[in-house]
């Protein structure tokens, strides 16, 4: 594989990793909000 191809691949993988981290962060926040609302509504915190 040529250097230019490796550079593009690394850039693509970094972009993909960044996007996946954003999805995980969003899902984590959503779960925290849902759990907080359940506890506030008297639901089961587990």
C-alpha positions in Angstrom: 0.0 0.0 0.0 1.4 3.4 -0.9 1.9 6.1 1.7 -1.0 8.3 0.2 -3.4 5.3 0.5 -2.3 4.7 4.1 -2.8 8.4 5.0 -6.3 8.4 3.5 -7.1 5.1 5.3 -5.9 6.5 8.6 -7.8 9.7 8.1 -10.9 7.8 7.3 -10.6 5.5 10.3 -10.0 8.5 12.6 -13.1 10.2 11.2 -15.1 7.0 11.7 -13.8 6.6 15.3 -14.8 10.2 16.1 -18.3 9.7 14.7 -18.7 6.5 16.8 -17.5 8.3 19.9 -20.2 10.9 19.3 -22.9 8.3 19.0 -21.7 6.6 22.2 -21.7 10.0 24.0 -25.2 10.8 22.8 -26.6 7.4 23.8 -24.9 7.7 27.2 -26.5 11.1 27.8 -29.9 9.8 26.7 -29.7 6.8 29.0 -28.7 9.0 31.9 -31.7 11.3 31.3 -34.0 8.3 31.0 -32.7 6.9 34.3 -33.0 10.3 36.0 -36.6 10.6 34.8 -37.4 7.1 36.0 -36.0 7.8 39.4 -37.8 11.2 39.5 -41.0 9.5 38.6 -40.7 7.0 41.4 -39.7 4.2 39.0 -37.2 1.5 39.6 -33.6 3.0 39.4 -32.1 -0.4 38.4 
